[in-house]
Amino acid sequence: MSSMEQTAQILLYIKPEDVATFKQGINFLRNKEDGKNYIIYVDGEKKQACKNLCKHQGGTFIKDIEDLSNRTVRCTKHNWKLDVSTMKYVNPPDSFCQEELVIETDENNGISLVELNPPNPWDTDPQIPKELADEEVQITYLTHACMDLKLGTKQMVFDPWLTGPAFARGWWLLHEPPNDWLERLCRADLIYISHMHSDHLSYPTLKILSKKRPDIPIYVGNTERPVFWYLNQSGIKLTNINVVPFGIWQQVDEDLRFMILMDGVHPEMDTCIIVEYKGHKILNTVDCTRPNGGKLPANVALMMSDFAGGASGFPMTFSGGKYTEQWKSQFIKTERKKLLNYKAQLVKDLNPGIYCPFAGYFVEAHPSDRYIKETNIKNDAAELNNLINKTCEIVTWTPKPGAVLDLGKCLKNPTDRSCIADPPPGTKILKDLWDFETYLDEIASSFNDAIFLYPSWIKEYFTWAGFKGYNLVIRMIETDEDFVALPKGYNYLVDFSDLSFPTERPSRDHPYEEIKTRTTVMRHVVKNGLLWDDLYIGFQTRLQRDPDIYHHQFWNHFQIKLPVSPPDWDSFLKREKENGVPSNSCSTM
């Protein structure tokens, strides 16, 4: 069998006497050899199986005590529920389907749980590793997810967020990038941008770069959602953007090539990358929830991944019901520990020569977000590395801005810590100034835009957004910095069942969400047709929901599936001016 043919892997064998103990409905199993968990659902003679691994964010399923039919399991991470009889998630509905394992029965009625493995694309045209000279391959950490890679005569940069905020004004850089960051970007031979989130696709950074070198080669994966969808209206002129297919080597020169892979949970937007130089692989999984569906190369020379957690509005921005400060604190503590253990286990399983946690060095630095900063505790990279070092011999690197890892030296002598050079003496590590006003003033410039004089902007915007036919009613409330409703701000209802805008909640049974948003940011998002990640991941909302259910279709649409072209506000204003006089102030609907 060639390396590019699909293979089958037996994950667990169950002896006939153990099969005989299966009960009707759900059965939980554990492989004692590797500690991995599985679920088998029995319906008469029929059996179905899957990994006990939530597709959302890798949580573990337990029995759903609310389900008397014994068909559903509940994830301990976010309370998602899976109907194992159909392999479909029932909470949230219409979201994901779980991958089913093949069940093979032997002549003695023992069964094997089998996973069909697609071919590994990185095994195409395999290269025999060649010895690297000192200083031939050097990786310099700049900040957050941005690495500067010297690969022979070529220079490659990952995800340059080096100035300004991300997610509107919610995230700011924790580390001070080296003073020469712009020079490094300008002399790069290629830049890889993993996805559209603004801590990776940084418009403040790219705006500066575009003025210096507009033709710099930038590479992105061929995701459903174009990475540079907002580029045309942003005023940034970059002329050499290359969209490449997944799982195919891109040859840079005789010794260097790279391959972009998609995320298994969010293939429409998230990607990761393998870079190979003289047969030595560098794996960067970036933010992928399940990079390449969980199929990744083992024993790479260097692996990088996120580690921190805290990149979500949940649960810090939620209130009401169970969302007390005590509940939030315990949830965050538990989740961070789970993430730390998950990342440590993933690194151990893949067994890279060197591991570096990155893509998590951000801070909610603005004074108005002090509550989020104090509540949204993140994992510490050094703690993760210490956890890995306790049980295996993998070299770990906790990066600081300007620190350099010499890959050749590390591979020759992993115990020689001189292969990692600290930042130059006097290097500033942590930021203490962020130039808030420059960026907040730009966001706030939409506040007094003429479109918001007309209450009909609400219908125009949500009609443009295109989400309807879903039983959900939301109340949107414009607020000040402290999430106090503005006396003259818009306060309105949207009924997505028929995309209407009632003055009162409908009498039918319906789920309901109240979403308070900082007015300056919400209007900036509305005017420019931006994704709601700026609101949700950027901590610019406060939410209550009744019942306490995550509406995947709604949030997925506004975070990923909005139209690529922004609303046509010029035509809207022209039409409204012809129809009448605008309101003197913001209205309440």
N, C-alpha and C positions, 0 to 999 in steps of 0.2 A: 504494500500500500504506500503510495507517495505521500509526502508531507502535506500536499494540498488537497487530499481527499478527506471527506468527513469521517471522523472516527467516533467510536462509542466508548464511553468510560463508565465502568461499574462503580457507583458511589457507595452502595451498601448491599450486602447479601444478608437475607433473613432466612434463618433455618426453618424447615417445615414445622417443627414443634412450636416455634414462635409465631409463625403464620397462623397456626391453629388457634392462637389466643386472641387474634384480632376481634374486636367487637364491631357491630354495625355502627356506621358513622365515622367519627374522627378518631384516629390513632396517632399519637405522637411517638416518634422514634429518635434514637440518638446513636450515632456511630461511636462506639467507645474508643476506636483507634485514633480518630482525628477530632472528635468532639463536635462534629457537625450534626445538625438536626434536620429531620424530615417529617412530613405529614402523609399519612395514607388514609384515604377515605374509602370505606367499604359500603357498598349498596348491593345486598344480595351476593351474587358471585362476582360482581363487577368491582374492580379496584382502581383507584386513581391515586397518584402520588405527586408531590412537589417538595421543593426545599422549604424548610421552615425559615424563610427569609423574606421579609416584606419588600416588595419591589419599590416602594416609595423611598425609604431611606435605610433599608437594611435591618429593621427591627425584628424581634423574635415574636412569633405568634403564640398565644395561649388560648385555652378554652374560652369561648364566649358564653358566659353564664346567662346572658339574656336570650340565647337561642335554644329553644326547647327541641328543635328539630335535629340538633347535633350535626349541623352542616357548616356552620361558620366559626371562624377563629378570629381573635382580636389581637392586633399588634400592640405590644407593650410600649411602643415609642410614641405614636400619635393616635392610638385607638382606631386605626383603620381596620376594616373588617373584610375578610375574604370568605366567599362561599366556595368551599373546597369541592363541592359537587359539580360546580360549573367552572371553577378556576377564575371567577370574576369577582372583583371587589364590589361589595354592596354599600360600603361607606368609605370614601365617597362613591356614589354611583357613577357609572359611565366613565370610569377613569382608566384603570389598568386591567390587564389580564395576567394571571400568573403562568409562568412557563411550566408545563407538565412534564414529568419524567416518564420515561418508558418503563413498563413493568414486564420483566421476562420471568417465566415460570420454568423451573427445571423438572426433570422426570420424577423427582421425589416431592414435588410441590413446594420446594423452597423458591423464594423469589429474589430477583435482583432489581435494584433501582438503577436505571441506566440513563445517562445524559448523553445526548448526541452532540458532539462537538464539531462545529464548522471548522474549516481549515484556518490555520493561523496565517494571516496575510504577511506577517513579517518574516515567515519562513521562505517566502518567494526569493529565489536567487540568493541563497545564504552566503555570507562572507566569512572567511576564516579570520579571526582577530589577529591583528599585527601588533607588535610591540610599539608602545608610544614613547616618544622621547619626552624628557622633562620639558615643561612649558609648551608642549605641542597642543594639548587640550586643557584649557583653563576655563573655569566657570566662576564668574564674579556675580555676587548677589548685589542687586541695586536696592530694591524695596518691594514689599508685598509679594506679587507673583512674577516680578520682573527679574530675569536672569540674563546676563550678557555672556554668551558662549564664544570662546575663541576655539575654532576647530581647524587646525592647520593654518591655512592662509585665509580662511573665511571667518566671518563674525556673524553670529545669529543672536537675536534678542527675543525673549518671550514677553508677551503681555505688558507693554510699557504704560503703567499708571505711575507717573512720576511727579505730578503736580495737580493741584486742585482737588475737589471732592469727587466722590462717587455716589450714585443713587441720590441724585439731586444735591442734597446737602447733609446726608445722614452719615456717610463714611468719610474719614480723613486718614491720610497716611500716618502710621505709627512711627515709622523710621524716616530719618532724613536721608534722602538719596545722595550719593556722592556728587560733589560739585560739578563733575564733568559729565553728568548724565546725558545732557543734550548732545555733546560731542560724540559720546558713545553711540547714541541713536543715529546720528547723521552719518557715521562711517560704517554702519551695519550693512552687510551684504543682503540680509533678509530679516524680516520681522514676522514672527508667528503670533497671531491673535486668536485665542481659543474660542471666544464667544462674545456675545454682544453686551454682557453686563459691564457696567461702566467702571468697575475696578479692574477690568481687563482691556476693554475698548474705551480708553480714556480720551474724551474729546478735548479737555484742556491740554493734555499732553500732545495729542495729534495735531491740534491747532498750531502749536508752536513748531512742531516738527515739519508740518506742511509748508511753512514759510521758509524753512531752511533747505529742505530737500523733498519737494513734492513727488519726485519720481522714485522714492525708495521702494524696493520690492516688499510687498506685504502679502502674506499667505494666510488663507482661512479655509476651513472645510466647507464642503458643499451642503450646508444645512438647509432645511426647509425655510427657515427664517433667515433672510440675508443678513450677514453680520453687519454690513455697512448700510443698512436700510435707511438710517437717518442722515447719511453723509451729505446727500444733495442739498438738503435744506439747512445744514449746519454751518455752511460757509467754509468748510474744510476742503481743500483741493489736494487730494492724493490721487495720483494718476496711474499707479502701478499695483493695483490690487488683483491678486491671483486667487481664484476660487478653484480648489483642487478636489478630486473625488476621494472618497474614503478608502483606506486599505490598499493604496497603491504607492510604491516607492517613488518619490520625487528626487531625481538625481541632481545634485548641485554641482559637484565636480567628481573626479575619479574616486576620491576617498569619502565623500560626504553625501548622504541622502537622508530624507526624512519621510515619515508616513503619518498622516492625520487619521485618527480613529474617532468614531462617534460614541456618545454616551448611550447606554442601554435603556435608561429611564427617560432622558430628554434628548432623543436623537434630532429633534427639530432645531436644537440650538447649541447644546454643549458638545465640545470636542476635547480630545487629548492628543498627545503627539509622542512618537518615537523618533529620536534622532540617532543615526548610526554613522560613526566615523571610524574607518579602518576596521570594521567588524565589531566595534564596541558600541553597545546600545545605551542610550540615555532615555529613560521613560519619565514623562511628565504627565501625570493624570489630571492635573489642574483641579477643577471643581466638580468633575464628573461624579455623579452618584454611583453609577455602575459603569466605569470606563470599559468600552468595548463589550458591554454585556457581561462583564466579570471575567472575560478571557484576556489575560495579559501575559506577556513574556516573563518567564522567571530568569533569575541569575543575570539580570542586566548589570552593566557597570555602575550606573547611577540611577536612582529613582527619586523623584520629587512628587510630593502630594500636599494637598491642603490638610489642615489639622485642627483649626481653632474652634469651629462651631460658631454660633452666634450670628450667622448670616441669614437671618430670617426675622420677620416681625413677630413670629410666634415664640413664646407667649407674652413677650414684654409689652406689646401694644394692645393686649386684650384685657377686658374688665368685665365685671359682673359674674354671677354664678360662682363657680369654683376658683376663678382667677384671683385669688387673694395673693398678697405679697409672699406669704409663707408657701403657698402652692407653687408659685412661679419659681421661688428660690430653690425649692426641693427638686422641681422638674428640671431646671437648668443644671443643677449639680449632678443629677442622675444622668441626664443626656450627655453632658460633657464627658463623664466617666465612660459611658458606653462608647462614645466616639473615639476616645483615647484608646480603649481596648481594641476596638474594631480596626483602627489604623495600625496599631502595633501588630495585630494578628495578620493583617494583609501584608505588611512588610516582611514578617517572618515567613509567610507562605511563599512570597515571590523571591525572597532571599537575594536582594541586590547586593553588589559589593559595597555600595555606599548609599545611605538614605539621607535625604534632606527634607524636613517639613517646611513648607513655605505657603504662600497664598493665603495668609491669615493674619497679616500684620496691619490691621486697621483699627481705628479707634473712633468712637462717637465724641469727637472733640469739642463740638460747639456747645457753649454753656447752656443753651436751651435743651440739650439732650443729656443733661447730667444724670437724669433718672435712668435712661437707657444704659449709659456708660457704667453706672454703678450696679445695675441689675444684670446686664448682659455679659456675665463672666465668660471668658474664653479660655480654651486650653493653652497651656504653656508648651512651647516647642521643646524646650530642654527636658521637661517632664516626660514627654512622649519618647524622646531619645533615650532617657534613662530607663524607661520601661522596656524598650527594645534591647538595650544593652544588658539587662539583667538575665536574659535567657538565650541570647545568641551573639555571634561574633561579628555582626554587621557593623561597619564603620558608620557613625552618625555625625551629622554636621548641623549645628544650630547656627544659621547664618546671621551675620551682621553686615550693614551696608559697607561695601568696599572690600569685604573678605573674599579671598580667592581660593578655590580648590583646584589643585593640579591633579588631573585624573590619572595621568601616567605614573606619577609618583605614588599615588594611593594604591593603584593596582599592583605595583611592584612590591610595595611594603605597606600593607594596610595598617600596621601598628605604628608607623612613623607619622606622628601628628604634624610634622613639618610640611606635609603635603597640603595642609590648610593654612594659608597665611591670614593672619588677623588684619583688620583695617589699619591703615597707616595711623601712627600716633596723632592724637588730637582730632581724630575723626568724630564728628557729631553723630551719635547713634539715634537718639529719640528726638522727634520734632517737638517744638514748643511754640511755634508760630505757624499759622495756617492761612493767613490773609483771608479771613472769613468774608469781609465786606465786599471784596471784588466779586466773588462768586455769588454771594447772596443777593447783591444788587442786580446781577444779571438775571437771576431767577425771578426776583421780585418785579422786574420790568414788565411782566405780563399782567400784573395785578390790575392796572388801570387801562388795559387794552379795551378798545371800543366794543369788541364783541360782547363783553360782559355787562354792557349797558342794556342789552336786550335779553330778557328772561328766556327767550326762545333758543338761546345758545344751548340750553340743556337738551332739548329735543334734537337739535342739530347734531350735537356731539354724540349722544347715545345711539342715534340712528346711524351715524357714521360708523360707530364701533361695531354695530351689526350683531349684537348678542340678544337673542330673544327666544321665545318658545320654551322657557325654563321657569318653573314655579319658584320664584324668589322675588321678594320685595326688599329693596334697600332704601334707607334714608341717608342722604348725603348732607353733611353739615359743614359749612365753612367756618373755620376757627382762627384764632390768633395763635401766637407762638406756643401758648400754654394749653392749647386745645379747648379754649373757652369759646363758645359760639359767638360770632360777630353779630352785634345788634342789627346791622343792615346787610349781613351776609346771606348768601343763598342757603336755603334749607328746604330740601325737596325730596319727594319720593319717586322711585322708578320701579315699575312693576314689569319684570322681564317676561312674564307669561305672554303678554301681548305688546310689550314695549310701550306702555302708557305711563302717564305722569299724574297720578291721582293726588287730590289734596288730602285724602285720608287713606289709611290702610284698608285694603279690600276686606269684605266680610268673609270670603272663603278661607279655608285653612291654607296657610302659606308659611314657609320659613322666612325669617326676617333678619336683616343685618343693619345695624346703625354704624355708619362710618364717618367719623370726624376727621377732617383733613386740614392741615395748615393751608390757608387760602393761597398764599403766594406760590407754594409748590403745586397745588392742585391746578391752579390756573395756568401755570407754566406747562404742566403735563397736558392739559386740555388744548391749549393753543397750539402746541407743537405736535400733537398726536403721539405722545410718548407712551411707552408701556408703563403699567402700574407698578412695576418693580421699584421705580423711584419712590412710590408712596409706601409700599409694603415692606420691601427689604430695607428701604431707607428710613424706616421708623417715623414716617410723616403722617401716620394715621393713629387713631385710637378706635378699637372695634368692640362691639357687643353683638352677639348673635343669639337668636331664639328660634329653634333649639340650637344647642351648641354642636353644630355639624359643619364640617368643612365642605363647601360647595366647589368641588374640583372644576366643574365645567365653567363656572363663572370666573374664578380666579385664573384658571389656565387661559381663558380667552383674553382677559385684560392684561395678563402678564406675558403672553406669548403670541396671540393670534389676532391682534388688532391689525387693521389695514396698513399696508406698507406706506402708502401716501397719506399725509396728514389731512385733516378736514380742509375744505375749500372755504376758508373764512372770508376771503375777498368777495366771493359770490354771495355768501351769507350776508355780509354787511351791505352790499349793494342792494340786495333784495329787501332787507329790513329797513333801510333808509327810504326806499321807495314806498314801503308799506306804512310808515308812521314815524312818530317821534320816540326816541329811546326813553327808557325809564330814567328818572333823575338819580336813582340810587339802586343798590342791589335789592332784589326782591325776595320774598319768601313765598314758596309755592305750597 
